[in-house]
């Protein structure tokens, strides 16, 4: 589970990250990161209506939160991150999502 102090929740924060951050892409995910003054890393999730109805989107967000929570200790401090889900993630199982998360964290130099 992702503790509350590590979550991005405000629309203004998301917009700032989208505008000023650097993106890293993979098949199932896009990660946008920006440096921050906070000593702890904070993560937000974006799952579009295009991916499915509410239960499908909530399932994806729950799985992403679980995967990031398990890697929270490895994340570099002083960064805010938004993880954006793409359409292929709908058909992926948990292990595929785990491999994709490892790949994107390495590629994006997040840990």
N, C-alpha and C positions, 0 to 999 in steps of 0.2 A: 504494500500500500504506500502511496505517496503522501507524506505528512503535509499538513496544511501550509506550513511556512515555506514549502518548496513548490507551491503552485502559483501559476499566473492565472488571474481571474478577471482582471479589468480589461475592457475593450481598448482603452487608451494604451495599455501596455502591449497588447497584441499589435495594434496599429504601429506603434513605435518600432517594434521588432521587425515587422514586415518592411517598413520603410528604410530602416538603417542597418538591418542585419545582413549577414552573408548566408546564402543558401547552399545546401548540399543535397543532391538528389540521388535517389535509388529507385528501383522498380515500384516498391510499395509505399515509400515514405519520402517526404521532403523535410529537412531539418533546417530551420532558420535560427541563427544564434547572433547575439550581440553582447558585448561586454557591459557589465553593470558595476555599480559601486557596492552592491550587497556582497557580503562575505559568503553567502550560500547560493548555490545554483538554484534557479527557479525554472519550472517547466510548465508549459501550457500545451493543450492539444486542440487540434482543429480537425473535425470530421464533417464533411459536407453532406448536405441533403441528397446529393447525387449518389451517395454510396448505399442508400437504402432508407427504410423507415426507422423510427426511433429505437426499437429493440436492436436492430442491426448496428446502428451507430453507437448505442450505449455499450454493446458487447465489445466493439472495437476499442472504445475509450477505456473500458475496464481492463482489457488486455494490455493496452499500451501503458496505462498507469502502473500495472503490476510489473511489467518489464522494466520501466524506468525506475521504479522503486527498488528493484533488486540491484540496479546499477548505480544507485544514488551516491554511494560512497566513492565510486570511481570517477564521478563527474568532477571536472575542474571547477573551483570556486569562481566567483565574480563573472558569471555569465547567465543570461536569460535565454531560454530555448523555447521555440515553438515547433511541435512535431505535427506535420500535416499528413493525414492519411490519403492515399490514392486508391483508385478503384480496384486494382488487383488484390488489395488486402482483404476484401470481402470474402474471397474464396480461400484464403490462407488459413492454415491451422496454427495453433499456438507455437509449435516448434519452428515453422517457417517464419513467423513473426519474430521469434527470438533471434534467429540467424540474421534476418534483415536488420534488426535493431543493433546487433553486434557490428554488422558491416557498416551501417550508417554512422555509428558512434566512432568507429575507427577512421572512416573516410573523412568525417567532418572534424576530426581532432577534438572531440568533446571529452574524452577521458584520458 
